[in-house]
Amino acid sequence: MRPFRSWVGVVLLLVAACSPKTVSFSSKPEQPAMAAGLDTLTTSSDTTKAPSLLARAALTKEQEKKAKEQEKASQRKPKKKKNVFLGEPIKKGYTKSGPKGKNQVIEIFYYLKNFQQPNAYAPARYYFNQRKGKIFKASGELDPANDKVLHGPYKKLQGGKVVETGFYAVGTRHLRWEKYNKENILLSKTHYEMGFPRDAVITYYDGEQKHVKEVVPYENGKLEGDYVRFLENGQRDWDGQFENGKKVGEWSKYWGFRNRRRYVYQYGETGYDPEITQPELLREYNRNAVLIYEKDKLDKRGQPDLSRPGAKN
């Protein structure tokens, strides 16, 4: 019996050795990919060609939103910056005068996009007339159709060199104004507050200080800047400009109604030249604002005013 049992045992051992499901107690079961912390997408050969999937998976919602906004912003056309000065929209302009070369004068300025009348009591008010292409000092109310009220930075160049800089505010000089000679040496510096020199002596007709009588400009104890005198009815009487303590440029005398000029006198071009005590009459107007005299060009003084209704030749 022992030989038979030995043979049976050998057969059983051979069957177990040939079994396709061999189990080893020392082996470890295979771990699924997700259990190892791996994403099946990252192990797939197809995803190696799509890195954007990995990048998006790594972004938070906030980061993804920001990235989209940046992408849209890069596709937009850059918007032009709007020119604004003291809260008012402005436009840029320039004008040239004189022959080309060292004596040519270029003025670069800005004006109000939306028209406003300057303060009637301001010593001087400035505007650019588009039809004439020139900056003027106002003598009365401005024309909204043709007159552009200066507002913003201003620069004047002569022969390519800066000779004057400053700011305008609703047609009046504002903040610091500086003048230079051609050697870039500072000649004068004046501070304004909406047309009124900072150190000006201002007198009034009333105690409430609403009706201005006279504005006498001073800078460091010296007459410097725009001067104006009003009548008690609020109309202009005289206006002009001081420089280095002297009257310079054009000075105007008014009729006393509708701010109409009567006489225009000419003083020296600069306050650094010898003072002119006897000014020259440049122009004269009648009560109807008609020019009746202009130096070396016209003289109708003493003739009947044909501009009046019913006037005869």
C-alpha positions in Angstrom: 0.0 0.0 0.0 2.8 2.4 0.6 4.0 2.4 -3.0 0.4 3.3 -4.2 0.2 6.2 -1.7 3.6 7.5 -2.8 2.5 7.4 -6.5 -0.7 9.3 -5.8 1.3 12.0 -4.0 3.6 12.5 -6.9 0.7 12.9 -9.3 -0.9 15.6 -7.0 2.4 17.5 -6.9 2.7 17.5 -10.7 -0.9 18.8 -11.1 -0.2 21.6 -8.7 3.0 22.6 -10.5 1.2 22.8 -13.9 -1.7 25.0 -12.6 -1.9 28.4 -14.4 -2.9 30.2 -11.2 0.2 29.9 -9.1 -0.2 31.7 -5.8 2.8 32.8 -3.8 2.4 33.9 -0.2 5.3 36.3 -0.5 3.9 38.2 -3.5 1.8 41.5 -3.2 -1.5 42.2 -4.9 -1.3 44.7 -7.8 -2.4 48.2 -6.8 -4.8 50.1 -9.1 -3.4 53.3 -10.6 -5.9 55.6 -8.8 -4.9 54.0 -5.5 -1.3 55.1 -6.1 -2.5 58.7 -6.5 -2.0 58.7 -10.3 -4.5 60.1 -12.8 -5.3 57.8 -15.7 -5.1 60.8 -18.0 -1.6 61.5 -17.0 -0.5 58.0 -17.8 -2.2 57.8 -21.1 0.0 58.1 -24.1 -2.7 60.3 -25.9 -2.6 63.0 -23.3 1.1 63.8 -23.8 0.0 65.8 -26.8 -2.5 68.0 -24.7 -0.6 69.8 -22.0 -3.4 72.4 -21.7 -5.5 69.9 -19.8 -2.8 69.6 -17.2 -2.5 73.4 -16.9 -6.2 73.9 -16.5 -6.4 71.2 -13.9 -3.7 73.0 -11.9 -5.5 76.4 -12.0 -8.0 77.5 -9.4 -11.3 79.1 -10.6 -10.0 82.5 -9.6 -6.8 82.1 -11.5 -8.7 80.8 -14.6 -11.0 83.8 -14.5 -8.1 86.2 -14.3 -6.3 84.4 -17.2 -9.4 84.8 -19.4 -9.7 88.5 -18.5 -6.0 89.1 -19.4 -6.5 87.3 -22.7 -9.5 89.5 -23.5 -7.6 92.6 -22.5 -4.7 91.8 -24.8 -7.1 91.5 -27.7 -8.8 94.9 -27.1 -7.5 98.0 -28.9 -5.9 100.4 -26.5 -8.2 103.3 -25.7 -7.0 106.9 -26.2 -6.6 108.9 -23.0 -9.0 111.8 -22.7 -7.4 115.2 -22.1 -8.9 116.7 -18.9 -7.7 119.7 -16.9 -9.4 120.8 -13.7 -12.3 118.5 -14.4 -13.0 119.9 -17.8 -12.4 118.1 -21.2 -9.9 120.0 -23.4 -8.5 119.9 -26.9 -4.9 120.7 -28.1 -4.0 123.4 -30.5 -1.1 125.4 -31.8 -0.3 128.5 -33.8 2.7 129.8 -35.7 3.7 133.4 -36.4 6.7 135.2 -38.0 9.2 133.9 -40.5 10.8 130.5 -40.3 14.0 130.3 -38.3 15.2 132.0 -35.1 12.4 134.5 -35.0 9.5 132.1 -35.6 7.1 132.0 -32.6 5.1 128.8 -31.9 2.4 128.6 -29.2 1.2 125.3 -27.9 -2.0 125.4 -25.9 -5.3 123.7 -24.9 -8.8 125.0 -24.9 -12.2 124.0 -23.5 -14.1 121.4 -25.4 -17.4 122.8 -24.0 -17.6 126.6 -24.3 -17.8 128.8 -21.1 -17.6 132.5 -20.8 -14.7 133.6 -18.7 -15.1 135.6 -15.5 -16.0 139.2 -16.5 -14.1 140.6 -13.5 -10.8 138.8 -14.3 -8.1 141.2 -15.2 -7.4 139.5 -18.5 -9.2 136.8 -20.5 -7.6 134.9 -23.4 -9.0 132.9 -26.3 -8.0 131.4 -29.6 -9.9 132.5 -32.7 -10.0 129.7 -35.2 -10.8 131.9 -38.1 -7.8 134.1 -37.6 -5.6 131.4 -36.1 -4.3 133.6 -33.3 -4.6 134.0 -29.5 -6.3 137.2 -28.4 -7.0 139.0 -25.1 -10.7 139.5 -24.8 -12.3 143.0 -24.5 -15.9 141.8 -24.2 -18.0 138.6 -24.3 -16.7 135.8 -26.5 -18.3 134.2 -29.5 -19.1 130.5 -28.9 -19.0 129.8 -32.6 -15.4 131.0 -33.3 -13.7 131.7 -30.0 -12.0 128.8 -28.1 -11.5 129.6 -24.4 -8.0 128.7 -23.3 -7.8 126.1 -20.6 -4.8 123.9 -19.7 -1.0 124.0 -20.2 0.5 126.7 -22.4 4.0 126.9 -23.9 5.5 129.6 -26.1 8.7 128.9 -28.2 10.8 131.3 -30.2 13.4 129.8 -32.5 12.8 126.4 -30.9 13.5 127.7 -27.4 10.9 128.0 -24.6 10.4 131.7 -23.7 7.1 131.4 -21.7 5.2 128.7 -19.8 2.1 128.6 -17.7 -1.5 127.4 -17.3 -4.9 128.8 -18.3 -8.2 128.2 -16.5 -11.4 129.1 -18.3 -9.6 131.8 -20.2 -7.6 133.3 -17.3 -4.0 132.8 -16.3 -3.7 130.2 -13.5 -1.0 128.9 -11.2 2.7 129.7 -12.0 3.7 131.6 -15.1 7.4 131.9 -16.1 9.2 134.0 -18.8 12.7 133.2 -20.1 15.1 134.9 -22.5 16.7 133.1 -25.4 19.6 132.1 -23.2 17.1 130.2 -21.0 17.5 132.6 -18.1 14.4 133.1 -16.0 13.2 136.7 -16.3 10.0 136.6 -14.3 7.7 134.3 -12.3 4.1 135.2 -11.5 1.5 133.2 -9.6 -2.2 133.5 -10.5 -5.5 132.4 -9.0 -8.1 132.2 -11.8 -6.7 135.3 -13.4 -5.9 137.3 -10.3 -2.2 137.7 -9.4 -1.6 136.0 -6.0 -0.1 139.1 -4.4 -2.4 141.6 -6.1 -4.0 144.4 -4.2 -7.8 144.3 -5.0 -10.2 147.0 -4.0 -14.0 146.9 -4.2 -17.0 149.3 -4.5 -19.0 147.4 -1.9 -18.4 145.9 1.6 -19.5 142.4 0.4 -16.5 142.5 -2.0 -18.6 141.5 -5.0 -18.1 144.5 -7.3 -14.4 144.9 -8.1 -13.0 148.4 -8.4 -9.3 147.9 -9.2 -6.8 145.0 -9.4 -3.1 146.2 -9.0 -0.8 143.2 -9.6 2.4 142.7 -7.5 5.1 140.1 -7.4 7.8 140.4 -4.8 6.8 144.0 -4.1 7.1 145.0 -7.8 4.3 145.7 -10.3 4.0 142.5 -12.4 1.1 141.1 -14.3 -2.4 142.1 -15.5 -4.0 145.4 -14.3 -7.6 146.3 -14.6 -9.9 149.1 -13.3 -13.7 148.9 -13.4 -16.4 151.6 -13.2 -19.0 151.5 -10.5 -21.5 150.0 -13.0 -19.2 147.0 -13.5 -18.0 148.1 -16.9 -14.2 148.2 -17.7 -12.4 151.5 -17.5 -8.7 150.6 -18.1 -6.7 147.4 -18.6 -3.1 146.5 -19.4 0.0 144.8 -18.2 3.0 145.5 -16.0 6.4 143.9 -16.3 9.3 144.6 -14.1 7.4 147.5 -12.6 6.7 149.2 -16.0 3.7 149.3 -18.3 4.2 147.1 -21.4 2.3 146.1 -24.5 -1.2 147.4 -25.3 -3.3 149.4 -22.8 -7.0 150.0 -23.4 -9.3 152.8 -22.3 -13.1 151.9 -22.5 -16.2 153.9 -23.2 -17.9 152.7 -20.1 -20.7 150.6 -21.6 -20.8 147.1 -23.2 -17.1 146.9 -22.5 -16.4 148.7 -25.7 -12.9 150.0 -26.2 -12.2 153.6 -27.1 -8.4 154.0 -27.2 -5.6 151.5 -27.5 -2.1 152.7 -26.5 1.2 151.1 -27.1 3.9 150.9 -24.4 7.3 149.1 -24.6 7.6 145.5 -25.7 9.3 144.5 -22.5 9.8 145.9 -19.0 13.5 145.4 -19.2 13.9 148.2 -21.8 13.8 151.9 -20.9 10.3 152.9 -19.8 8.1 154.7 -22.2 6.3 157.6 -20.4 4.3 158.8 -23.4 2.6 155.9 -25.1 1.6 155.9 -28.8 -2.0 155.8 -29.9 -2.5 152.7 -32.0 -6.3 152.6 -32.5 -9.4 154.6 -31.7 -13.1 153.4 -31.8 -16.3 155.4 -31.8 -19.2 154.6 -29.4 -20.6 152.0 -31.9 -17.3 150.1 -31.8 -16.4 151.2 -35.3 -12.6 151.8 -35.9 -12.0 155.4 -36.8 -8.3 155.6 -36.4 -5.4 153.1 -36.9 -1.8 154.3 -36.9 -0.4 154.7 -40.4 -3.5 153.2 -42.0 -6.7 155.0 -41.2 -8.0 158.3 -39.8 -11.7 159.1 -39.9 -11.8 161.2 -36.7 -14.0 164.2 -37.0 -16.1 162.6 -39.7 -19.9 161.8 -39.2 -20.6 158.4 -37.8 -22.3 156.6 -40.7 -22.9 153.5 -38.6 -25.7 155.2 -36.7 -29.3 154.7 -37.9 -30.5 157.7 -40.0 -26.9 159.0 -40.5 -26.4 160.9 -43.8 -23.3 161.2 -46.0 
